[in-house]
Amino acid sequence: MATLQPNIVRPSVAALAAPLVDDLVAEATTLRLGVSRSPCGARIVDAGIAARGGLEAGRRIAEICLGGLGTVSLNTSGRFVRWGTMVTVTTADPVIACLGSQYAGWSLAEGDFFALGSGPARALWGKEALFEELGYRDSAHNACLVLEVDRMPPDVLVARIAEECGIAPEKLTLILTPTSSLAGTVQIVARVLEVALHKTHALHFPLDRVVDGIGSSPLPPPAPDFVAAMGRTNDATLYGGDVQLFVTGPESEARELAEGLPSSSSRDHGRTFAEIFTAYKGDFYAMDPMLFSPARVTVTALETGRSFTFGAFHDDILERSFA
């Protein structure tokens, strides 16, 4: 698979995200966040466990996840009858922002604690095979990792994250966003463009030909139950997400990509995520990985200007999931 062009100087997602992290901490009281230090010295930002958090906190955390290379906005749309608030994502460098930073690709475990890490610290660690394909690694003195969890991580794990990133623990910031929280809901739904790029990668379309992209999904109400909360945030993209990618190369390959990208290409499409999850008896990895993609996708071939759209929105499934 083609990597990104090696001679182009790539931005540091850690450096770009650092001021966003500092601003988040500086405005913690306004944003209803909790800030503390772990025993090893790392900075912990609570965005929904003991602290309340909120939509604006989630929007900012989503931009941190994008490594400072993206903008996340909350706006309104008439796409759906009842769910009119949309989370919209644009980036300056979609492949690095989404796959090199935002993608939750760092598996972390200690005892009975497990989490997937996303955000700019992943590019400092850089041990995922994906980084070899991207031809990208970052270097910085500060790191930030976002964990979708509802409890504090063990300090031994926190110290190990800092060590893996090659930084002192006091230079590490962990942001904790429970799935059922307002902030967690926003930052998960803001992955609509990322899931499209991840599936683009799974379909073996050369990532160096993806020039730009934009995506949006409806904002669901949070749910106190974990499975329901996970279901709603996934359904927002699976049945309400809309992405447009701008690619180079043959028009026929742009069309083929557009046809393969929507969630409707999956065998599991057509039920709410919670229904699918229950049918597989809670085995997330038994689900069809091709399901995780937006409801509708448009791919524009830049050389010819032609666009190809596949997939459709499903207001009825969203209503069943969100209500």
VOPAGU-2260 file (C-alpha; in pm, 1 decimal, decimal comma):
REM VOPAGU-2260
SITE   aa  ch    i         X         Y         Z
SITE  MET   A    0       0,0       0,0       0,0
SITE  ALA   A    1     128,5     345,0     -88,4
SITE  THR   A    2     251,9     557,9     198,4
SITE  LEU   A    3     225,3     932,6     219,2
SITE  GLN   A    4     488,5    1118,5      21,5
SITE  PRO   A    5     813,3    1088,6     222,7
SITE  ASN   A    6     970,5    1417,1     111,4
SITE  ILE   A    7     692,3    1635,4     249,1
SITE  VAL   A    8     753,5    1779,0     594,5
SITE  ARG   A    9     464,6    1665,8     812,8
SITE  PRO   A   10     327,0    1875,5    1099,8
SITE  SER   A   11     374,5    1771,9    1462,8
SITE  VAL   A   12      32,1    1679,4    1597,1
SITE  ALA   A   13     167,4    1692,7    1954,0
SITE  ALA   A   14     298,6    2047,2    1908,6
SITE  LEU   A   15     -19,1    2168,0    1737,3
SITE  ALA   A   16    -243,8    2014,5    2003,3
SITE  ALA   A   17     -40,9    2137,2    2302,8
SITE  PRO   A   18    -191,2    2490,5    2316,3
SITE  LEU   A   19    -539,9    2343,6    2275,1
SITE  VAL   A   20    -476,3    2117,8    2574,9
SITE  ASP   A   21    -342,6    2409,0    2779,9
SITE  ASP   A   22    -647,1    2620,3    2690,0
SITE  LEU   A   23    -877,8    2333,9    2789,5
SITE  VAL   A   24    -710,0    2311,8    3129,4
SITE  ALA   A   25    -703,3    2691,0    3176,1
SITE  GLU   A   26   -1079,9    2706,7    3118,6
SITE  ALA   A   27   -1160,2    2390,4    3314,0
SITE  THR   A   28   -1394,4    2567,1    3556,8
SITE  THR   A   29   -1598,2    2725,2    3277,4
SITE  LEU   A   30   -1607,8    2395,6    3087,1
SITE  ARG   A   31   -1702,2    2200,2    3403,0
SITE  LEU   A   32   -1393,3    1980,7    3390,5
SITE  GLY   A   33   -1187,7    1835,0    3670,3
SITE  VAL   A   34    -808,4    1865,9    3659,3
SITE  SER   A   35    -572,6    1675,3    3887,1
SITE  ARG   A   36    -228,3    1516,3    3899,8
SITE  SER   A   37    -176,4    1141,9    3918,9
SITE  PRO   A   38      73,8    1004,2    4172,7
SITE  CYS   A   39     342,1     983,1    3902,5
SITE  GLY   A   40     281,0    1347,7    3805,9
SITE  ALA   A   41      72,2    1321,7    3488,6
SITE  ARG   A   42    -209,8    1570,8    3435,9
SITE  ILE   A   43    -556,5    1411,1    3436,3
SITE  VAL   A   44    -857,1    1590,4    3286,4
SITE  ASP   A   45   -1194,3    1449,5    3392,4
SITE  ALA   A   46   -1454,2    1529,7    3127,0
SITE  GLY   A   47   -1747,2    1333,0    3262,1
SITE  ILE   A   48   -1665,7    1096,8    3550,2
SITE  ALA   A   49   -1686,3    1308,4    3867,2
SITE  ALA   A   50   -1697,6    1633,8    3670,8
SITE  ARG   A   51   -2001,6    1720,5    3457,1
SITE  GLY   A   52   -1829,6    1833,9    3137,7
SITE  GLY   A   53   -2044,1    1937,8    2842,6
SITE  LEU   A   54   -2085,7    1978,9    2468,1
SITE  GLU   A   55   -1826,6    2254,6    2431,7
SITE  ALA   A   56   -1571,8    2049,9    2624,1
SITE  GLY   A   57   -1640,3    1759,4    2389,7
SITE  ARG   A   58   -1599,7    1979,1    2083,5
SITE  ARG   A   59   -1260,8    2100,5    2205,5
SITE  ILE   A   60   -1149,7    1751,2    2301,2
SITE  ALA   A   61   -1239,2    1633,0    1951,4
SITE  GLU   A   62   -1011,0    1901,8    1804,7
SITE  ILE   A   63    -733,7    1784,3    2038,0
SITE  CYS   A   64    -791,3    1428,7    1913,7
SITE  LEU   A   65    -737,6    1559,7    1560,5
SITE  GLY   A   66    -392,3    1677,7    1662,8
SITE  GLY   A   67    -467,2    2045,9    1608,6
SITE  LEU   A   68    -520,0    1977,5    1238,3
SITE  GLY   A   69    -898,1    1989,3    1238,5
SITE  THR   A   70   -1199,1    2198,2    1326,3
SITE  VAL   A   71   -1510,7    2057,9    1491,6
SITE  SER   A   72   -1831,8    2260,7    1495,7
SITE  LEU   A   73   -2184,2    2217,5    1626,2
SITE  ASN   A   74   -2444,8    2348,1    1386,2
SITE  THR   A   75   -2802,5    2285,0    1277,4
SITE  SER   A   76   -2940,1    2099,8     977,7
SITE  GLY   A   77   -3273,2    1986,0     840,4
SITE  ARG   A   78   -3133,6    1644,9     746,9
SITE  PHE   A   79   -3349,2    1470,5    1006,9
SITE  VAL   A   80   -3692,0    1558,1    1139,2
SITE  ARG   A   81   -3606,3    1546,0    1509,2
SITE  TRP   A   82   -3227,7    1539,5    1541,2
SITE  GLY   A   83   -3117,9    1872,6    1396,9
SITE  THR   A   84   -2786,9    1937,5    1572,3
SITE  MET   A   85   -2491,3    1822,6    1364,0
SITE  VAL   A   86   -2127,9    1761,2    1452,8
SITE  THR   A   87   -1919,7    1870,9    1153,5
SITE  VAL   A   88   -1550,6    1793,7    1101,8
SITE  THR   A   89   -1304,0    1949,9     861,3
SITE  THR   A   90    -926,3    1910,5     858,9
SITE  ALA   A   91    -617,8    2063,0     702,1
SITE  ASP   A   92    -462,7    1716,5     659,4
SITE  PRO   A   93    -728,2    1444,4     686,4
SITE  VAL   A   94    -501,2    1139,5     679,4
SITE  ILE   A   95    -262,2    1260,0     951,0
SITE  ALA   A   96    -536,9    1425,2    1157,0
SITE  CYS   A   97    -772,5    1127,4    1150,3
SITE  LEU   A   98    -550,4     820,7    1117,1
SITE  GLY   A   99    -225,4     959,1    1257,8
SITE  SER   A  100    -391,7    1112,9    1564,2
SITE  GLN   A  101    -768,6    1071,9    1615,9
SITE  TYR   A  102    -802,9     700,3    1549,3
SITE  ALA   A  103    -829,9     497,9    1872,6
SITE  GLY   A  104    -549,7     259,3    1788,4
SITE  TRP   A  105    -346,4     232,1    2110,3
SITE  SER   A  106    -464,3     -63,2    2317,8
SITE  LEU   A  107    -393,3      -9,9    2689,0
SITE  ALA   A  108    -442,7    -263,5    2967,2
SITE  GLU   A  109    -344,6    -302,8    3331,4
SITE  GLY   A  110    -519,0    -556,4    3552,8
SITE  ASP   A  111    -892,0    -523,6    3488,4
SITE  PHE   A  112    -852,2    -180,0    3332,1
SITE  PHE   A  113    -871,6    -155,1    2952,8
SITE  ALA   A  114    -894,4     141,6    2720,9
SITE  LEU   A  115    -818,0     245,8    2365,6
SITE  GLY   A  116    -604,8     557,6    2339,4
SITE  SER   A  117    -658,6     823,3    2073,4
SITE  GLY   A  118    -503,5    1160,0    2005,7
SITE  PRO   A  119    -158,5    1302,2    1934,0
SITE  ALA   A  120      34,9    1083,7    2182,0
SITE  ARG   A  121     -23,6     788,8    1948,4
SITE  ALA   A  122     217,4     939,2    1695,6
SITE  LEU   A  123     487,3     967,1    1963,0
SITE  TRP   A  124     441,3     602,1    2054,8
SITE  GLY   A  125     409,3     505,6    1688,5
SITE  LYS   A  126     416,2     127,3    1727,7
SITE  GLU   A  127     100,5      58,0    1529,7
SITE  ALA   A  128     166,3     -90,6    1186,2
SITE  LEU   A  129     -46,1     192,1    1048,4
SITE  PHE   A  130     233,3     442,2    1116,2
SITE  GLU   A  131     468,9     246,3     891,5
SITE  GLU   A  132     215,8     275,4     612,1
SITE  LEU   A  133     165,5     644,4     679,9
SITE  GLY   A  134     539,4     704,6     690,1
SITE  TYR   A  135     476,4     928,7     988,1
SITE  ARG   A  136     618,1     958,0    1339,9
SITE  ASP   A  137     609,1    1254,3    1573,7
SITE  SER   A  138     857,7    1394,6    1823,8
SITE  ALA   A  139     775,4    1632,1    2108,2
SITE  HIS   A  140     830,7    1701,1    2477,5
SITE  ASN   A  141     458,5    1697,9    2561,3
SITE  ALA   A  142     189,1    1440,9    2491,7
SITE  CYS   A  143    -188,3    1412,0    2520,3
SITE  LEU   A  144    -396,8    1096,9    2501,4
SITE  VAL   A  145    -775,3    1070,3    2513,9
SITE  LEU   A  146    -931,8     764,8    2679,7
SITE  GLU   A  147   -1300,6     671,9    2647,2
SITE  VAL   A  148   -1337,7     543,7    3005,1
SITE  ASP   A  149   -1556,4     593,8    3312,1
SITE  ARG   A  150   -1285,8     551,8    3578,8
SITE  MET   A  151    -934,2     666,9    3650,9
SITE  PRO   A  152    -654,0     459,1    3497,2
SITE  PRO   A  153    -403,8     282,8    3727,2
SITE  ASP   A  154    -100,9     500,0    3791,0
SITE  VAL   A  155     137,9     227,3    3678,8
SITE  LEU   A  156     -31,4     240,4    3338,9
SITE  VAL   A  157     -14,7     621,2    3331,6
SITE  ALA   A  158     359,9     608,4    3398,1
SITE  ARG   A  159     401,5     346,4    3125,8
SITE  ILE   A  160     221,5     564,1    2870,4
SITE  ALA   A  161     463,5     848,9    2941,6
SITE  GLU   A  162     760,7     612,8    2911,7
SITE  GLU   A  163     632,2     472,9    2580,5
SITE  CYS   A  164     599,5     829,4    2449,8
SITE  GLY   A  165     954,6     911,7    2559,6
SITE  ILE   A  166     850,0    1196,5    2788,7
SITE  ALA   A  167     847,7    1271,8    3161,0
SITE  PRO   A  168     513,7    1185,3    3331,5
SITE  GLU   A  169     451,5    1549,3    3422,1
SITE  LYS   A  170     453,8    1629,6    3048,0
SITE  LEU   A  171     167,8    1386,1    2982,6
SITE  THR   A  172    -201,1    1482,9    2981,5
SITE  LEU   A  173    -474,3    1219,2    2984,0
SITE  ILE   A  174    -829,3    1329,1    2900,9
SITE  LEU   A  175   -1102,0    1094,0    3024,2
SITE  THR   A  176   -1436,5    1099,2    2840,0
SITE  PRO   A  177   -1700,2     840,6    2939,4
SITE  THR   A  178   -1917,9     719,9    2652,6
SITE  SER   A  179   -2231,9     821,8    2841,6
SITE  SER   A  180   -2116,1    1179,7    2904,4
SITE  LEU   A  181   -2198,5    1487,7    2699,3
SITE  ALA   A  182   -1831,8    1547,2    2615,5
SITE  GLY   A  183   -1780,8    1181,8    2531,3
SITE  THR   A  184   -2081,2    1183,0    2299,8
SITE  VAL   A  185   -1947,1    1477,8    2099,4
SITE  GLN   A  186   -1590,9    1350,7    2070,4
SITE  ILE   A  187   -1708,9    1006,2    1953,4
SITE  VAL   A  188   -1952,9    1140,9    1693,8
SITE  ALA   A  189   -1675,9    1375,1    1571,7
SITE  ARG   A  190   -1500,8    1062,3    1436,8
SITE  VAL   A  191   -1732,9    1049,8    1134,1
SITE  LEU   A  192   -1455,1    1150,3     892,7
SITE  GLU   A  193   -1205,2     923,6    1067,4
SITE  VAL   A  194   -1421,2     611,4    1024,0
SITE  ALA   A  195   -1453,1     689,7     652,5
SITE  LEU   A  196   -1075,8     717,1     622,0
SITE  HIS   A  197   -1022,2     401,3     824,8
SITE  LYS   A  198   -1252,4     211,1     589,9
SITE  THR   A  199   -1076,8     372,3     293,1
SITE  HIS   A  200    -757,3     218,3     432,0
SITE  ALA   A  201    -932,5    -118,7     483,5
SITE  LEU   A  202   -1046,5    -111,1     119,4
SITE  HIS   A  203    -681,0     -64,3      15,6
SITE  PHE   A  204    -734,7     270,4    -153,0
SITE  PRO   A  205    -399,1     456,3    -149,8
SITE  LEU   A  206    -410,4     708,0     133,8
SITE  ASP   A  207    -168,1     940,8     -45,3
SITE  ARG   A  208    -444,8    1006,1    -297,8
SITE  VAL   A  209    -686,5    1140,7     -35,3
SITE  VAL   A  210    -643,4    1518,4     -59,2
SITE  ASP   A  211    -924,3    1647,3     161,2
SITE  GLY   A  212   -1249,5    1558,6     329,4
SITE  ILE   A  213   -1541,6    1680,5     536,1
SITE  GLY   A  214   -1793,6    1490,9     745,2
SITE  SER   A  215   -2096,5    1542,8     967,6
SITE  SER   A  216   -2324,2    1332,8    1188,6
SITE  PRO   A  217   -2628,7    1412,5    1402,5
SITE  LEU   A  218   -2562,4    1463,6    1772,8
SITE  PRO   A  219   -2750,0    1198,9    1975,6
SITE  PRO   A  220   -2866,3    1247,2    2332,5
SITE  PRO   A  221   -2637,2    1068,8    2579,1
SITE  ALA   A  222   -2765,2     756,9    2755,0
SITE  PRO   A  223   -2672,0     651,9    3110,0
SITE  ASP   A  224   -2646,6     284,9    3006,8
SITE  PHE   A  225   -2309,5     205,5    2843,1
SITE  VAL   A  226   -2445,4     -19,0    2566,4
SITE  ALA   A  227   -2717,7     231,1    2479,1
SITE  ALA   A  228   -2466,4     518,8    2481,9
SITE  MET   A  229   -2223,5     323,8    2263,9
SITE  GLY   A  230   -2509,5     232,8    2033,5
SITE  ARG   A  231   -2631,4     588,7    1988,9
SITE  THR   A  232   -2287,8     733,0    1913,4
SITE  ASN   A  233   -2223,4     461,1    1655,9
SITE  ASP   A  234   -2570,3     485,6    1499,3
SITE  ALA   A  235   -2521,3     859,9    1451,1
SITE  THR   A  236   -2256,0     782,9    1191,8
SITE  LEU   A  237   -2380,2     444,8    1061,7
SITE  TYR   A  238   -2726,7     578,1     978,0
SITE  GLY   A  239   -2687,1     956,7     980,4
SITE  GLY   A  240   -2327,2    1031,4     888,2
SITE  ASP   A  241   -2235,8    1210,5     565,3
SITE  VAL   A  242   -1879,7    1233,3     430,8
SITE  GLN   A  243   -1725,1    1376,7     117,3
SITE  LEU   A  244   -1370,8    1282,2      16,1
SITE  PHE   A  245   -1165,8    1452,7    -255,6
SITE  VAL   A  246    -921,5    1217,0    -424,2
SITE  THR   A  247    -673,6    1206,2    -709,4
SITE  GLY   A  248    -640,7     928,9    -964,0
SITE  PRO   A  249    -872,9     758,1   -1211,5
SITE  GLU   A  250   -1239,6     848,2   -1198,1
SITE  SER   A  251   -1333,6     479,3   -1204,3
SITE  GLU   A  252   -1143,2     420,1    -880,4
SITE  ALA   A  253   -1312,9     716,8    -712,7
SITE  ARG   A  254   -1648,1     562,7    -803,4
SITE  GLU   A  255   -1541,8     221,4    -676,1
SITE  LEU   A  256   -1432,1     374,5    -345,3
SITE  ALA   A  257   -1762,9     561,3    -306,3
SITE  GLU   A  258   -1958,0     242,8    -372,3
SITE  GLY   A  259   -1764,9      44,2    -111,3
SITE  LEU   A  260   -1753,1     301,1     168,6
SITE  PRO   A  261   -2109,2     339,9     308,0
SITE  SER   A  262   -2222,2     131,4     605,8
SITE  SER   A  263   -2489,0     -25,7     381,4
SITE  SER   A  264   -2211,4    -239,9     227,0
SITE  SER   A  265   -2198,6    -439,7     553,4
SITE  ARG   A  266   -2392,6    -757,0     628,1
SITE  ASP   A  267   -2486,0    -611,2     969,3
SITE  HIS   A  268   -2644,4    -295,7     829,5
SITE  GLY   A  269   -3011,3    -226,6     902,1
SITE  ARG   A  270   -3034,5    -276,6    1280,5
SITE  THR   A  271   -2936,1     -40,0    1558,0
SITE  PHE   A  272   -2587,0     -88,2    1692,9
SITE  ALA   A  273   -2727,5    -201,1    2028,0
SITE  GLU   A  274   -2937,8    -466,4    1852,5
SITE  ILE   A  275   -2635,1    -591,8    1658,9
SITE  PHE   A  276   -2417,1    -587,5    1970,8
SITE  THR   A  277   -2675,5    -789,1    2162,3
SITE  ALA   A  278   -2715,8   -1037,6    1875,5
SITE  TYR   A  279   -2341,7   -1106,8    1890,1
SITE  LYS   A  280   -2368,3   -1152,0    2269,9
SITE  GLY   A  281   -2151,2    -848,5    2336,1
SITE  ASP   A  282   -1860,9    -970,8    2122,5
SITE  PHE   A  283   -1757,5    -647,6    1951,2
SITE  TYR   A  284   -1501,1    -827,3    1735,2
SITE  ALA   A  285   -1760,4   -1068,3    1593,1
SITE  MET   A  286   -1931,6    -776,7    1421,8
SITE  ASP   A  287   -1856,8    -704,5    1057,8
SITE  PRO   A  288   -1572,8    -445,7    1060,1
SITE  MET   A  289   -1704,4    -309,3     730,3
SITE  LEU   A  290   -2008,5    -176,6     918,3
SITE  PHE   A  291   -1811,0     108,8    1072,2
SITE  SER   A  292   -1851,8     382,3     813,3
SITE  PRO   A  293   -2087,7     671,8     734,8
SITE  ALA   A  294   -2440,3     624,1     604,6
SITE  ARG   A  295   -2373,8     824,7     288,1
SITE  VAL   A  296   -2045,1     894,1     112,3
SITE  THR   A  297   -1955,5    1115,2    -181,2
SITE  VAL   A  298   -1616,9    1080,4    -348,8
SITE  THR   A  299   -1503,0    1354,2    -586,8
SITE  ALA   A  300   -1241,0    1276,4    -851,2
SITE  LEU   A  301   -1034,1    1594,8    -861,6
SITE  GLU   A  302    -892,8    1542,5   -1212,2
SITE  THR   A  303   -1236,2    1530,7   -1375,4
SITE  GLY   A  304   -1452,8    1705,1   -1115,6
SITE  ARG   A  305   -1710,4    1425,3   -1115,5
SITE  SER   A  306   -1861,7    1311,3    -786,8
SITE  PHE   A  307   -2008,8     974,2    -694,5
SITE  THR   A  308   -2255,3     925,2    -408,7
SITE  PHE   A  309   -2365,0     599,0    -248,6
SITE  GLY   A  310   -2556,6     505,7      65,5
SITE  ALA   A  311   -2857,7     663,6     233,5
SITE  PHE   A  312   -2972,5     809,1     565,2
SITE  HIS   A  313   -3210,4     614,3     790,5
SITE  ASP   A  314   -3419,2     846,3    1005,4
SITE  ASP   A  315   -3631,5     553,9    1128,3
SITE  ILE   A  316   -3332,1     369,0    1275,0
SITE  LEU   A  317   -3199,9     685,9    1436,3
SITE  GLU   A  318   -3538,8     747,3    1593,2
SITE  ARG   A  319   -3541,5     394,6    1737,6
SITE  SER   A  320   -3187,7     436,7    1868,1
SITE  PHE   A  321   -3203,3     794,4    1999,4
SITE  ALA   A  322   -3554,5     809,0    2143,9
